[in-house]
Amino acid sequence: MLILMMIEDMLADLGCESVTSAATIDQAIALIDAQVFDAAMLDMNLNGKNSRAVADALAAHGVPFVFSTGNSVHDVWDGY
């Protein structure tokens, strides 16, 4: 949670007008379906679950995203 708050502050300092966060996969997918995003930063772990479904939803909506995670590169790309 502290890292999320720090990232939100950094993005605001860089000029981002709106930053939205989600703690679960269901929340994230609901936000993706309901809003238009310029870009997304995605952790591989949302509330203890792998967030690949969120990455797939972002890709399906044409939203560029980057993984920001403590996981290894093998965890990120395994299965893609």
C-alpha positions in Angstrom: 0.0 0.0 0.0 2.8 2.4 0.8 4.5 1.7 -2.6 1.1 2.4 -4.3 0.8 5.7 -2.6 4.4 6.6 -3.5 3.8 5.7 -7.2 0.5 7.7 -7.2 2.4 10.8 -5.8 5.2 10.3 -8.4 2.7 10.2 -11.3 0.9 13.3 -10.0 4.3 15.1 -9.8 4.9 14.1 -13.5 1.6 15.7 -14.5 -0.9 12.9 -14.5 -4.3 14.3 -14.0 -6.0 11.1 -12.9 -4.7 8.0 -11.3 -6.9 5.0 -10.5 -6.0 2.0 -8.5 -7.5 -1.4 -7.9 -6.7 -4.0 -5.2 -8.3 -7.0 -6.9 -8.6 -8.5 -10.3 -12.4 -8.0 -10.4 -12.0 -4.3 -9.5 -9.3 -3.8 -12.1 -11.3 -5.4 -14.9 -14.5 -3.5 -13.9 -12.5 -0.2 -14.1 -11.0 -1.2 -17.5 -14.5 -1.9 -18.8 -15.9 1.4 -17.4 -13.1 3.9 -18.2 -10.7 5.0 -20.9 -7.0 4.8 -19.9 -4.0 6.3 -21.6 -1.7 3.7 -19.9 -1.5 1.3 -17.0 1.1 0.1 -14.5 0.3 -3.5 -13.4 1.6 -5.5 -10.5 1.7 -9.3 -11.2 0.0 -9.9 -7.8 -3.3 -8.4 -7.0 -4.6 -9.5 -3.6 -2.7 -12.7 -3.8 -3.8 -13.6 -7.3 -1.9 -13.5 -10.6 -3.0 -10.5 -12.6 -2.6 -11.9 -16.1 -6.3 -11.6 -16.7 -6.0 -7.8 -16.1 -3.1 -7.7 -18.6 -5.2 -9.5 -21.1 -8.1 -7.1 -20.5 -5.8 -4.1 -21.0 -4.5 -5.5 -24.2 -8.0 -6.3 -25.5 -8.9 -2.6 -24.9 -5.7 -1.4 -26.6 -4.2 0.1 -23.4 -0.4 0.1 -23.2 0.8 -1.2 -19.9 4.0 -2.0 -18.0 4.5 -4.5 -15.3 5.8 -3.1 -12.0 6.5 -6.0 -9.8 8.9 -7.7 -7.4 8.4 -11.0 -9.3 11.1 -12.4 -11.5 11.1 -12.1 -15.3 10.2 -15.8 -15.5 7.1 -15.2 -13.4 6.0 -12.3 -15.7 6.5 -14.2 -19.0 5.7 -17.7 -18.0 2.8 -18.8 -20.1 2.9 -15.9 -22.6 
